[in-house]
Amino acid sequence: MVAWADIAGYLPPELGRLTDLAVVHLDSNRFCGVVPSTFHRLMLTIDISNNRFVGKFPNVVLSLPKLKLGSPLQ
């Protein structure tokens, strides 16, 4: 989607309403703040690595059955 675009700012919760997206790549930007809890609706592939998020991930996101945590370099 917008990986490596040097975008800064907060992720709006409304992105979670885009339920028809199959792949969301927001990695390697300068997004900050918290990951919106609405992101549980983006269940296929989402990459938000290499940003500047703070705080805890929303529990609903961490409990996704197919969630894989880790670096893509592993």
N, C-alpha and C positions, 0 to 999 in steps of 0.2 A: 504494500500500500504506500507508505511514505517512509521507508527505511533509509537511513543515511542521508536524511534531508536537512539536518541541522535545525530542526524545528524546536523551539523552546516554548514552555508554557504548561498549563494544566490540561489533562485529558478531560473533556466534558463528559458527564454521565450519559448524555444523549447518544454517544457512540454505541452504547449497549443496546440501543433500539434497532440497530442495523443487523437484524437477525438473519438476513439472507446472505451476509458475507460468509464465505467459507474459510478464507485465509486473511488474517490481519497481521501485517508486519509494521510495527511502529518502533522497531529496534534502532539503536544507535542514533538517537536524537538527544535532546536536552529536556525531555518532559520531566516535570517535577510534581511534588504534592503526593497525593495518594492515588492508588488505582481505584477507579470507581467501582462500587459494588454491582453496578449494572453489567459489568463485563462477564458475569456468569452466563449471559445469553450467547456469548461468542464462544461456542463450545468446540469448534473443529480445530482450528489452528490459530493461535495468537502468540506473537513474539513481541514482548515489551522489554527485552533485555537491553542492557547498556544505556540506561537513562538515569535520571536523578530522583527516583521516587523515594519517599520517606514513609515511615510508619509501617503498620502491619498490612498484609494483603487481606482483603475481605474474606471472611470464613467461607462464604458461599463459593468463591473462586477456588480456594484451597481444597474444597471437598469435591471438586469435579472428578468423576470416576476415571477419566483418561488423562488426568493432569500429569505432565512430566516436568520436573524441576531440574534445572542444571544449565550448564553452559553448552552452546551449540558446538563448542570445540572439544567436548568430552568424547 
